[in-house]
Amino acid sequence: MRKVHLISITDPLMLELALAIQEKGYEVSVSGADLPDALLGELHSRGLACYGNGWFPDRLTKDTYSVVLGRQVQADNPELQRARELGLLTLSVPEFIYQRTKSKTRVVVAGSRGRRAILAMIMAALKHQKYAFDYALTSEVPLLGTHLHFSYESRIALIEGDEHVTSLLEKRSQLEFYRPHIAVMTNLTWDSSHDHASPEAYMKMYRCFSTSIEREGKLLYYGGDPTIGELVQGIRTDITAIPFEEHPTVCRDGQTFLQTRYGDYPIRVLNRYFLVNVNAARLACRQLGIKDSDFYQSVSDFTLSL
């Protein structure tokens, strides 16, 4: 049984990641400072090895398969130093997610707005067609109990491309690690609360993301954003860039319908950007082999049930 150790279990997603890894048959140990008693009790009840509060570098051994670092891990962390002394594979959370989904078709949804809605609609369509899929999210998506799910049988991985810096040690954005086959880019809006110091640094991150798309990959992008339009002009020639706009609708008797070549589908419009997100999700599903008619049926059922 492969051993995986996670440093700084209280960092975002780390507990869910530990449980997702354990579910796949790995032997998982975790560590962290100032762990509350309730968390220590949960770790014990879940079968995750934790040796108490603080760091225990002597517990790391040569037979540890990999070490996953939380976002707040610093360079002087004794367990990280021990892992490096032993020559163990050390990965950030995004790097681990990429390694775990390397053999799958990766769909990465990025941008400043609409990621959660687009992912939710893609998932609804995949479930409607009984397609298995893995996912790694930072947002809460309706009908999902976790942010992470890994499996051996699925051939698709849906990933939310977070704009934040990966960790204190790795200053690149999380979305730069995923190397999508299908990238979805909504709108790009920098503000001073971002991890990126300037609009130029923000755009550099997205240019890096666009160059990370796998060969012969697809970039689906919002055509109404001139900033993205400028970025798309510089992408590699092997990448197919496909714009999307707001989906056309018609209103009858107080009900909104998506207008399509297959007929009109009733839809619940959630906000002013919703119809742009519908088209983004439709095009992503088309790349995954889902017919437009099946997508329309699933998204209609999905939104009307919310």
Secondary structure, 3 states (H helix, E strand, C coil): CCEEEEECCCCCCHHHHHHHHHHCCCEEEEEECCCCHHHHHHHHHCCCECCCCECCHHHCCCCEEEEEECCCCCCCCHHHHHHHHHCCEEEEHHHHHHHHCCCCEEEEEECCCCHHHHHHHHHHHHHHCCCCCEEECCCCCCCCCCCEECCCCCCEEEEECCCCECCCCCCCEHHHHCCCCEEEECCCCCCCCCCCCCHHHHHHHHHHHHHCCCCCCEEEEECCCHHHHHHHCCCCCCCEEEEECCCCEEEECCEEEEEECCEEEECCCCCCCHHHHHHHHHHHHHHCCCCHHHHHHHHHHHHHHC
